[in-house]
Amino acid sequence: MSAVVQSIDTHAAAEQELTDGFHLIIDALKLNGLNTIYGVPGIPITDFGRMAQAEGIRVLSFRHEQAAGYAASIAGYLTKKPGVCLTVSAPGFLNGLTALAHATTNCFPMILISGSSEREIVDLQQGDYEEMDQLAIAKPLCKAAFRVLHAADIGIGLARAIRAAVSGRPGGVYLDLPAKLFGQVMNAEAGKKSLVKVIDAAPAQIPAPDSIKRALDVLKSAKKPLIILGKGAAYAQADDAVKALVETSGIPFLPMSMAKGLLPDTHPQCAGAARSTVLKDSDVVMLIGARLNWLLSHGKGKAWGSAPKKFIQIDIEPKEMDSNVEIVAPVVGDIGSCVTALLDGMGKSWQKASSDWTSAVTTKRDENIAKMAPKLMNNNSPMDYHGALGVLRTIIAERPDAMLVNEGANTLDLARGIVDMYQPRKRIDVGTWGIMGIGMGYCIAAAVETGKPVLAIEGDSAFGFSGMEVETICRYNLPVCIVVFNNDGIYRGTDVNPTGGPDVAPTVFVKGSRYDKMMEAFGGVGVNATSPDELKRAVNAAMDSGKPTLINAVIDPAAGSESGRIGNLNPQSVLSKKK
């Protein structure tokens, strides 16, 4: 063998024994089963995305980091593994930060991984490309934030991020990766040994026996008990135990929006259509993975009536107890362990809720459903919300396995009450903040993570926040059908500029917009529907075909109310303009 050939072989062998930050991050993700990345390419993470794809990770590239972040957040909710969002530095990081805060607020496990500028220059504020102290900015908005400076620490850094995201009450975690880290080189064998496979990242947290006994004693004393199921109960995936608890107790249950389908909305104990009655008249309320925040009027006030209330709360976070009202029986632990312990304590001879109470709830529910039924059967053109949602309600009943994404004001509020769900974790929506813009990111992640067809019911205003992601949906040929409820504006399209000037009112959009043309521009199917019958045919065709589809559902511009059902949150001026 010549000296030249031997030199080349020795050099090749030496190279094979090295690894770098790029490969260590990829290997650490794969080692922990994180095989999908949602993000937007750019400096300094463009090559990382390419290399991750080459190594078998699915890398989905979005048009905006916020939509990619929302996709990662709901992927975490659906899988109980942290969804991963990858962004560039500074502006891209900030775009993803809204979704990270959303994940934390909603208790969805997510990791935002952002490239960043070099520490030496950032710390001296010398004006680097996209200079920003990203770690400091992220810390107040997530469960935990970490920065990795050395390739040998990548394994530990990702392990800490995973544990923080999924343990206890899940949430968002930020992982800062400065640009220099990606190119750092180290010995391949040492690099492999530095990686960490996270073991038992979210261990069961068993409730104290005394807390279980106390909760059951309070429940036994109830004359008019109520169970409220929150999205925490759905996230827990303790579906059989929750169902057994509800049915063994015989107690009416009220599902919050993302808990719909944990038991079918058509279940005889479901009190969804009698919400006002059960909140007002109940005397003991058991919260399972639900928080007494603004969505439940903080557990007090007019919505809860004058009847004295005792609250039992099951939550993994002790600080959640007594957040608004006294919790007489706090049960701290993971939902599955707590519900199983309650079932064990109830035994085989538990006295079910009184028939007087359950009959009263059933009567009120049936009355309200009967009142609503005629509204859902109209075939008006242009459509109103009830006619349009009536046909979508039927489609979901016929396709209970489909994923439903829902956002808007009136579109959200009315769909939540009208469209029944039959299986758990099939309805995903705006969550605790009630924010707009989650729709397209959710659609993409729901299709990718579940493999199921997706139906999105979107207000025209809400769709506008992430509408460009229809190109992403078409690019990946995802089975997503988007229905845009188009009433020409925010809340309604009928407001008028009081000055008589040329600008339209702040809540008014372009009249007669054709959102369906957007989808056609990217190779998807676009349909303009002006009646419930047309809408039903178009949605069924889309769901059957699996092709990316957008249906422009023409809604009467006068339909809708200010801010939907939360109009009372809009401050009102008590003054009239002086003349």
C-alpha positions as CSV (number, residue, x, y, z in Angstrom):
1,M,0.0,0.0,0.0
2,S,1.4,3.4,-1.0
3,A,2.1,6.1,1.6
4,V,-0.5,8.3,-0.1
5,V,-3.3,5.7,0.0
6,Q,-2.4,4.9,3.6
7,S,-2.6,8.6,4.5
8,I,-6.0,8.9,2.9
9,D,-7.3,5.8,4.7
10,T,-6.0,7.1,8.0
11,H,-7.6,10.4,7.4
12,A,-11.0,8.8,6.5
13,A,-10.9,6.7,9.6
14,A,-10.1,9.7,11.8
15,E,-13.1,11.5,10.2
16,Q,-15.4,8.6,10.9
17,E,-14.5,8.8,14.6
18,L,-15.7,12.4,14.9
19,T,-19.2,13.9,15.4
20,D,-20.5,17.4,15.7
21,G,-23.3,19.4,17.2
22,F,-25.6,18.9,14.2
23,H,-25.5,15.1,14.5
24,L,-25.6,15.0,18.3
25,I,-28.8,17.0,18.4
26,I,-30.3,14.7,15.8
27,D,-29.2,11.6,17.6
28,A,-30.5,12.9,20.9
29,L,-33.9,13.6,19.4
30,K,-34.1,10.2,17.8
31,L,-32.9,8.4,20.9
32,N,-35.9,9.9,22.8
33,G,-38.5,9.1,20.1
34,L,-38.9,12.8,18.9
35,N,-39.2,12.1,15.2
36,T,-41.1,15.1,14.0
37,I,-40.0,18.7,13.8
38,Y,-42.3,21.6,13.0
39,G,-40.5,24.8,12.0
40,V,-39.2,27.4,9.5
41,P,-35.7,27.2,8.0
42,G,-33.2,30.0,8.1
43,I,-29.9,31.1,9.7
44,P,-28.5,29.3,11.7
45,I,-30.7,26.2,11.5
46,T,-31.2,25.6,7.8
47,D,-28.6,22.9,7.4
48,F,-29.8,21.3,10.7
49,G,-33.2,20.8,9.1
50,R,-31.8,19.3,6.0
51,M,-29.6,16.9,8.0
52,A,-32.4,15.9,10.3
53,Q,-34.6,15.0,7.3
54,A,-31.7,13.0,5.9
55,E,-31.4,11.1,9.1
56,G,-35.1,10.0,9.1
57,I,-36.7,12.8,11.2
58,R,-39.9,14.2,9.6
59,V,-39.2,18.0,9.2
60,L,-42.3,20.0,8.2
61,S,-41.5,23.5,7.0
62,F,-44.1,26.2,7.6
63,R,-44.6,29.8,6.3
64,H,-44.6,31.3,9.8
65,E,-43.0,30.2,13.1
66,Q,-46.1,30.9,15.1
67,A,-48.1,28.4,13.1
68,A,-45.3,25.9,13.4
69,G,-45.3,26.4,17.2
70,Y,-49.0,25.9,17.5
71,A,-48.5,22.6,15.5
72,A,-45.8,21.5,18.0
73,S,-48.0,22.4,21.0
74,I,-51.0,20.4,19.9
75,A,-48.7,17.5,18.8
76,G,-47.6,17.4,22.5
77,Y,-51.2,17.3,23.6
78,L,-52.2,14.5,21.3
79,T,-49.1,12.3,21.9
80,K,-48.0,13.2,25.5
81,K,-44.5,13.6,24.1
82,P,-43.1,17.1,23.7
83,G,-43.8,18.6,20.3
84,V,-40.7,20.2,18.8
85,C,-40.7,23.6,17.1
86,L,-37.5,24.8,15.4
87,T,-36.9,28.4,14.6
88,V,-34.2,30.8,13.6
89,S,-32.8,33.4,16.0
90,A,-34.4,36.7,17.4
91,P,-37.5,37.5,15.2
92,G,-38.1,33.8,14.4
93,F,-37.7,33.0,18.1
94,L,-40.2,35.7,19.0
95,N,-42.7,34.4,16.5
96,G,-42.5,31.0,18.1
97,L,-42.6,32.4,21.6
98,T,-46.4,33.1,21.4
99,A,-47.0,29.4,20.8
100,L,-44.6,28.4,23.6
101,A,-46.5,30.6,26.1
102,H,-49.8,29.2,24.7
103,A,-48.4,25.6,25.4
104,T,-47.5,26.5,28.9
105,T,-50.8,28.2,29.7
106,N,-52.7,25.2,28.3
107,C,-50.4,22.5,29.8
108,F,-49.3,21.1,26.5
109,P,-45.7,19.6,26.4
110,M,-43.6,21.4,23.8
111,I,-40.0,22.3,23.2
112,L,-39.1,25.4,21.3
113,I,-35.6,25.0,19.9
114,S,-34.1,28.2,18.5
115,G,-30.7,29.0,17.1
116,S,-29.2,32.1,18.6
117,S,-26.3,34.6,18.1
118,E,-23.0,34.1,19.8
119,R,-22.8,34.7,23.5
120,E,-19.7,36.8,23.5
121,I,-21.2,39.4,21.2
122,V,-24.7,39.3,22.7
123,D,-23.4,39.7,26.2
124,L,-21.3,42.7,25.3
125,Q,-24.2,44.0,23.1
126,Q,-21.9,44.5,20.1
127,G,-24.6,44.2,17.5
128,D,-24.5,40.6,16.1
129,Y,-26.8,39.3,13.4
130,E,-30.3,39.0,15.1
131,E,-28.7,39.7,18.5
132,M,-31.0,39.0,21.4
133,D,-30.7,37.4,24.9
134,Q,-33.3,34.8,24.0
135,L,-33.0,32.8,27.2
136,A,-33.8,35.8,29.4
137,I,-36.8,36.6,27.3
138,A,-38.2,33.1,27.2
139,K,-37.9,32.4,30.9
140,P,-41.0,34.2,32.2
141,L,-43.2,32.5,29.5
142,C,-42.4,28.8,29.9
143,K,-41.9,26.1,32.5
144,A,-38.1,26.0,32.0
145,A,-35.4,27.4,29.7
146,F,-32.0,26.1,29.0
147,R,-29.0,27.0,26.9
148,V,-26.4,24.5,25.6
149,L,-22.9,25.9,24.9
150,H,-20.9,22.7,24.5
151,A,-21.5,19.8,22.2
152,A,-20.8,17.4,25.1
153,D,-23.8,18.8,27.0
154,I,-26.4,18.4,24.2
155,G,-27.7,15.1,25.5
156,I,-28.2,16.4,29.0
157,G,-29.7,19.7,27.7
158,L,-32.4,17.8,25.7
159,A,-33.0,15.4,28.5
160,R,-33.7,18.3,30.9
161,A,-36.0,19.9,28.4
162,I,-38.0,16.7,27.9
163,R,-38.4,16.1,31.6
164,A,-39.5,19.7,32.2
165,A,-42.0,19.6,29.4
166,V,-43.8,16.4,30.4
167,S,-43.4,16.0,34.1
168,G,-45.9,17.2,36.7
169,R,-48.2,19.8,34.9
170,P,-46.9,19.7,31.3
171,G,-45.9,22.9,29.5
172,G,-43.5,24.7,27.2
173,V,-39.7,24.6,27.5
174,Y,-37.2,26.7,25.6
175,L,-33.9,25.3,24.4
176,D,-31.3,27.8,23.2
177,L,-28.7,26.6,20.7
178,P,-26.1,29.2,19.7
179,A,-24.9,29.0,16.1
180,K,-21.3,27.9,17.1
181,L,-22.7,24.8,18.9
182,F,-23.9,23.1,15.7
183,G,-20.4,23.0,14.2
184,Q,-18.5,22.0,17.4
185,V,-16.6,18.7,16.8
186,M,-15.9,16.0,19.3
187,N,-15.0,12.3,19.4
188,A,-17.9,10.2,18.1
189,E,-17.7,7.6,20.8
190,A,-17.6,10.2,23.6
191,G,-20.5,12.0,21.8
192,K,-22.5,8.8,21.8
193,K,-21.9,8.2,25.5
194,S,-23.0,11.8,26.3
195,L,-26.5,11.2,25.0
196,V,-29.3,10.5,27.5
197,K,-32.4,8.4,26.9
198,V,-34.9,9.8,29.3
199,I,-36.4,7.1,31.6
200,D,-39.9,7.6,33.2
201,A,-40.1,11.3,32.2
202,A,-43.6,11.7,33.7
203,P,-43.9,9.3,36.6
204,A,-47.2,8.6,38.3
205,Q,-48.0,10.9,41.2
206,I,-50.1,8.9,43.6
207,P,-52.7,10.9,45.7
208,A,-52.6,10.8,49.4
209,P,-55.1,8.2,50.8
210,D,-56.6,10.8,53.2
211,S,-57.4,13.1,50.2
212,I,-59.3,10.3,48.5
213,K,-61.3,9.5,51.6
214,R,-62.1,13.2,52.1
215,A,-63.2,13.6,48.5
216,L,-65.5,10.6,48.7
217,D,-67.0,11.8,52.0
218,V,-67.9,15.1,50.4
219,L,-69.3,13.4,47.4
220,K,-71.5,11.1,49.6
221,S,-73.0,14.2,51.2
222,A,-74.1,15.7,47.8
223,K,-77.7,16.0,46.9
224,K,-77.0,17.6,43.5
225,P,-73.5,16.6,42.4
226,L,-71.7,17.6,39.2
227,I,-68.5,16.4,37.5
228,I,-66.7,18.9,35.3
229,L,-64.2,17.3,32.9
230,G,-61.4,19.5,31.6
231,K,-58.8,19.1,28.9
232,G,-56.4,17.8,31.5
233,A,-58.6,14.8,31.9
234,A,-58.5,14.2,28.1
235,Y,-54.7,14.7,28.0
236,A,-54.2,12.1,30.7
237,Q,-55.5,9.3,28.4
238,A,-57.1,7.6,31.4
239,D,-60.3,7.3,29.3
240,D,-61.6,4.0,30.7
241,A,-61.1,5.1,34.3
242,V,-62.8,8.4,33.8
243,K,-65.7,6.7,32.1
244,A,-66.0,4.2,34.9
245,L,-66.0,6.9,37.6
246,V,-68.7,8.9,35.8
247,E,-70.9,5.8,35.3
248,T,-70.3,4.3,38.7
249,S,-71.2,7.5,40.4
250,G,-74.2,8.2,38.2
251,I,-73.3,11.9,38.4
252,P,-74.1,14.3,35.5
253,F,-71.0,15.5,33.8
254,L,-70.1,18.8,32.0
255,P,-67.3,18.6,29.5
256,M,-65.2,21.6,28.8
257,S,-64.6,22.1,25.1
258,M,-61.5,20.0,24.6
259,A,-62.9,17.3,27.0
260,K,-65.9,16.8,24.7
261,G,-65.9,13.2,23.5
262,L,-64.1,11.8,26.6
263,L,-67.5,10.4,27.0
264,P,-69.8,10.9,24.0
265,D,-71.8,14.2,24.1
266,T,-74.9,12.0,23.6
267,H,-74.2,10.0,26.8
268,P,-77.3,10.0,29.0
269,Q,-75.3,11.7,31.9
270,C,-73.9,14.5,29.7
271,A,-75.1,17.9,30.9
272,G,-73.5,19.9,28.1
273,A,-76.9,21.2,26.9
274,A,-78.0,22.0,30.5
275,R,-74.8,23.9,31.4
276,S,-76.5,26.9,33.0
277,T,-78.8,24.6,35.1
278,V,-76.1,22.4,36.5
279,L,-73.7,25.2,37.3
280,K,-76.4,27.1,39.1
281,D,-78.2,24.3,41.0
282,S,-75.4,21.9,41.9
283,D,-74.2,21.6,45.5
284,V,-71.0,19.6,45.1
285,V,-68.7,20.0,42.1
286,M,-65.9,17.6,41.3
287,L,-63.3,19.1,38.9
288,I,-61.2,16.6,37.0
289,G,-58.4,18.2,35.1
290,A,-60.3,21.5,34.9
291,R,-59.4,24.9,36.3
292,L,-61.8,27.4,37.9
293,N,-60.6,30.2,35.6
294,W,-62.5,32.7,33.5
295,L,-64.0,29.8,31.4
296,L,-65.9,28.7,34.5
297,S,-66.5,32.3,35.8
298,H,-63.9,31.6,38.5
299,G,-66.3,29.3,40.4
300,K,-68.5,32.2,41.6
301,G,-70.9,34.9,40.6
302,K,-74.2,34.9,38.8
303,A,-73.3,31.8,36.6
304,W,-73.0,29.7,39.8
305,G,-76.3,30.8,41.3
306,S,-77.0,31.2,45.0
307,A,-76.9,27.6,46.1
308,P,-73.9,26.9,48.4
309,K,-71.2,25.0,46.7
310,K,-68.5,22.6,47.8
311,F,-65.6,21.9,45.4
312,I,-63.5,18.8,45.0
313,Q,-60.6,19.3,42.7
314,I,-58.3,16.7,41.0
315,D,-55.1,18.3,39.7
316,I,-51.4,17.4,39.5
317,E,-50.4,21.0,40.5
318,P,-51.0,21.7,44.3
319,K,-50.8,25.5,43.6
320,E,-54.0,25.2,41.6
321,M,-56.1,24.5,44.7
322,D,-57.9,27.5,46.2
323,S,-57.0,29.7,43.2
324,N,-60.4,31.3,43.1
325,V,-62.6,29.7,45.7
326,E,-62.1,27.3,48.6
327,I,-61.5,23.7,47.6
328,V,-62.8,21.6,50.4
329,A,-61.3,18.3,49.1
330,P,-58.1,18.8,47.1
331,V,-56.8,15.6,45.4
332,V,-53.2,16.1,44.2
333,G,-51.8,13.6,41.7
334,D,-52.0,12.5,38.1
335,I,-55.5,12.1,36.7
336,G,-55.2,8.4,36.1
337,S,-53.9,7.6,39.6
338,C,-56.5,9.8,41.3
339,V,-59.5,8.6,39.4
340,T,-58.4,4.9,39.9
341,A,-58.0,5.6,43.6
342,L,-61.5,7.1,43.8
343,L,-63.0,4.1,42.0
344,D,-61.3,1.8,44.4
345,G,-62.7,3.7,47.3
346,M,-66.2,3.7,45.9
347,G,-66.3,-0.1,45.8
348,K,-69.2,-2.1,44.3
349,S,-72.0,-0.6,46.4
350,W,-71.7,3.1,45.7
351,Q,-75.0,5.0,46.0
352,K,-75.6,6.7,42.7
353,A,-76.7,10.3,42.4
354,S,-80.3,10.9,43.2
355,S,-82.9,10.3,40.5
356,D,-84.6,13.5,41.3
357,W,-81.5,15.5,40.4
358,T,-80.5,13.4,37.4
359,S,-84.0,13.5,36.0
360,A,-84.2,17.3,36.4
361,V,-80.9,17.7,34.5
362,T,-82.1,15.3,31.8
363,T,-85.4,17.1,31.3
364,K,-83.6,20.5,31.0
365,R,-81.1,19.1,28.6
366,D,-83.7,17.5,26.4
367,E,-85.8,20.7,26.4
368,N,-82.8,22.8,25.2
369,I,-81.9,20.2,22.5
370,A,-85.5,20.3,21.2
371,K,-85.5,24.1,21.1
372,M,-82.2,24.1,19.1
373,A,-83.2,21.4,16.6
374,P,-85.3,23.5,14.2
375,K,-82.6,26.1,13.9
376,L,-80.1,23.5,12.8
377,M,-82.3,22.2,10.0
378,N,-82.8,25.4,7.9
379,N,-81.4,25.7,4.4
380,N,-81.1,29.5,4.2
381,S,-78.9,31.2,1.6
382,P,-76.8,33.0,2.6
383,M,-76.4,30.7,5.6
384,D,-76.7,31.5,9.2
385,Y,-74.4,29.9,11.8
386,H,-77.0,27.4,12.9
387,G,-77.8,26.1,9.5
388,A,-74.2,25.7,8.6
389,L,-73.2,24.1,11.8
390,G,-76.2,21.8,11.7
391,V,-74.9,20.0,8.6
392,L,-71.3,19.9,10.1
393,R,-72.8,18.3,13.2
394,T,-74.3,15.5,11.1
395,I,-71.0,15.0,9.3
396,I,-69.1,14.6,12.5
397,A,-71.7,12.2,13.8
398,E,-71.2,10.1,10.6
399,R,-67.4,10.4,10.9
400,P,-66.6,10.3,14.6
401,D,-63.0,9.3,14.1
402,A,-62.2,12.6,12.3
403,M,-60.3,15.4,14.0
404,L,-62.2,18.7,14.5
405,V,-60.3,22.0,14.7
406,N,-62.3,25.0,15.7
407,E,-61.5,28.7,16.2
408,G,-63.3,32.0,15.9
409,A,-65.7,34.1,17.9
410,N,-69.2,33.2,17.0
411,T,-67.9,30.3,14.9
412,L,-66.2,28.8,18.0
413,D,-68.9,29.5,20.6
414,L,-71.7,28.1,18.6
415,A,-69.8,25.1,17.2
416,R,-68.7,24.2,20.8
417,G,-72.4,23.8,21.8
418,I,-73.8,22.4,18.6
419,V,-71.3,19.9,17.2
420,D,-71.3,16.7,19.3
421,M,-68.1,14.8,19.8
422,Y,-68.0,11.0,20.3
423,Q,-64.4,10.1,20.9
424,P,-61.7,11.6,23.1
425,R,-59.1,14.1,21.9
426,K,-60.9,14.6,18.6
427,R,-61.9,18.3,19.3
428,I,-58.9,20.7,19.5
429,D,-59.5,24.5,19.8
430,V,-58.3,27.8,21.1
431,G,-57.9,26.6,24.7
432,T,-57.5,28.6,27.9
433,W,-56.4,31.9,26.3
434,G,-59.2,31.8,23.7
435,I,-56.6,33.0,21.1
436,M,-57.0,33.2,17.3
437,G,-54.5,31.8,14.8
438,I,-54.1,28.2,16.1
439,G,-56.2,26.7,13.2
440,M,-53.8,25.8,10.4
441,G,-51.0,24.7,12.7
442,Y,-53.4,22.5,14.6
443,C,-54.7,21.1,11.3
444,I,-51.2,20.1,10.1
445,A,-50.2,18.5,13.4
446,A,-53.5,16.7,13.8
447,A,-53.2,15.2,10.3
448,V,-49.5,14.3,10.8
449,E,-49.7,12.9,14.4
450,T,-53.0,11.0,14.1
451,G,-53.2,10.0,10.4
452,K,-56.9,10.9,10.6
453,P,-58.9,13.3,8.3
454,V,-59.2,16.8,9.7
455,L,-62.2,19.1,9.5
456,A,-61.5,22.7,10.5
457,I,-64.3,25.1,11.3
458,E,-62.9,28.6,11.0
459,G,-64.2,32.1,11.5
460,D,-63.0,34.3,8.6
461,S,-61.1,36.5,11.1
462,A,-59.5,33.6,12.8
463,F,-58.5,32.0,9.5
464,G,-56.7,35.2,8.5
465,F,-54.1,34.8,11.3
466,S,-52.6,31.6,9.7
467,G,-54.3,31.3,6.3
468,M,-51.1,31.2,4.3
469,E,-50.4,27.8,5.8
470,V,-52.9,26.4,3.3
471,E,-49.8,26.2,1.0
472,T,-48.1,24.1,3.7
473,I,-51.2,21.8,3.8
474,C,-51.1,21.5,0.0
475,R,-47.3,21.0,-0.1
476,Y,-47.6,18.0,2.2
477,N,-50.9,16.8,0.6
478,L,-52.6,16.5,4.0
479,P,-56.2,15.3,4.4
480,V,-57.5,18.6,5.7
481,C,-60.9,20.2,4.9
482,I,-61.1,23.8,6.0
483,V,-64.5,25.5,6.2
484,V,-64.2,29.3,6.5
485,F,-67.4,30.9,7.8
486,N,-67.3,34.1,5.8
487,N,-69.6,36.9,7.0
488,D,-67.4,39.7,5.7
489,G,-65.9,40.7,9.0
490,I,-65.0,40.3,12.6
491,Y,-68.1,39.3,14.6
492,R,-70.3,40.8,11.8
493,G,-69.6,42.4,8.4
494,T,-72.3,45.1,8.8
495,D,-70.5,47.8,10.8
496,V,-70.2,51.3,9.2
497,N,-67.6,54.0,9.5
498,P,-69.4,56.6,11.7
499,T,-67.5,59.5,10.1
500,G,-68.7,58.6,6.6
501,G,-65.1,58.6,5.4
502,P,-63.7,56.2,2.8
503,D,-62.2,53.7,5.3
504,V,-64.4,50.8,6.2
505,A,-65.2,50.1,9.9
506,P,-62.4,48.4,11.8
507,T,-64.3,45.1,12.0
508,V,-65.2,44.9,8.2
509,F,-63.3,42.9,5.6
510,V,-63.5,42.9,1.8
511,K,-67.1,42.1,0.8
512,G,-67.6,38.8,-1.0
513,S,-64.1,37.5,-0.4
514,R,-63.4,34.1,-2.0
515,Y,-61.1,32.3,0.4
516,D,-61.5,29.1,-1.7
517,K,-59.4,30.7,-4.5
518,M,-56.4,30.7,-2.1
519,M,-56.5,26.9,-1.9
520,E,-56.9,26.6,-5.6
521,A,-53.8,28.7,-6.1
522,F,-51.7,26.1,-4.4
523,G,-53.2,23.1,-6.1
524,G,-55.9,22.2,-3.6
525,V,-59.6,22.0,-4.0
526,G,-61.6,25.2,-3.5
527,V,-65.4,25.3,-3.2
528,N,-67.8,28.3,-2.7
529,A,-70.9,27.1,-0.7
530,T,-73.9,29.4,-0.3
531,S,-76.4,27.0,1.4
532,P,-76.3,24.2,4.0
533,D,-77.0,21.7,1.3
534,E,-74.1,22.8,-0.8
535,L,-71.8,22.9,2.3
536,K,-72.7,19.3,3.2
537,R,-72.0,18.0,-0.3
538,A,-68.7,19.8,-0.4
539,V,-67.5,18.7,3.0
540,N,-68.4,15.1,2.4
541,A,-66.6,15.1,-0.9
542,A,-63.5,16.5,0.7
543,M,-63.5,14.0,3.6
544,D,-64.0,11.2,1.1
545,S,-61.2,12.3,-1.2
546,G,-58.7,13.2,1.5
547,K,-57.5,16.1,-0.7
548,P,-56.6,19.5,0.7
549,T,-59.8,21.5,0.5
550,L,-61.1,24.9,1.5
551,I,-64.8,25.7,1.4
552,N,-65.8,29.3,1.5
553,A,-69.1,29.1,3.4
554,V,-71.0,32.3,2.7
555,I,-72.6,33.5,6.0
556,D,-75.1,36.3,6.3
557,P,-73.0,39.4,7.2
558,A,-75.6,40.3,9.8
559,A,-75.2,36.9,11.6
560,G,-73.3,36.9,14.8
561,S,-72.9,38.9,17.9
562,E,-70.2,41.2,19.4
563,S,-67.4,38.9,20.5
564,G,-69.6,35.9,20.5
565,R,-70.7,34.7,23.9
566,I,-68.0,36.7,25.7
567,G,-69.2,40.2,24.6
568,N,-69.4,41.2,28.3
569,L,-65.6,41.1,28.3
570,N,-65.5,44.1,25.9
571,P,-65.4,47.3,28.0
572,Q,-68.2,49.8,27.1
573,S,-68.0,53.6,27.2
574,V,-70.7,55.2,29.3
575,L,-70.1,58.5,27.7
576,S,-71.7,59.9,24.6
577,K,-69.8,62.3,22.5
578,K,-70.5,66.0,23.3
579,K,-71.9,68.1,20.5
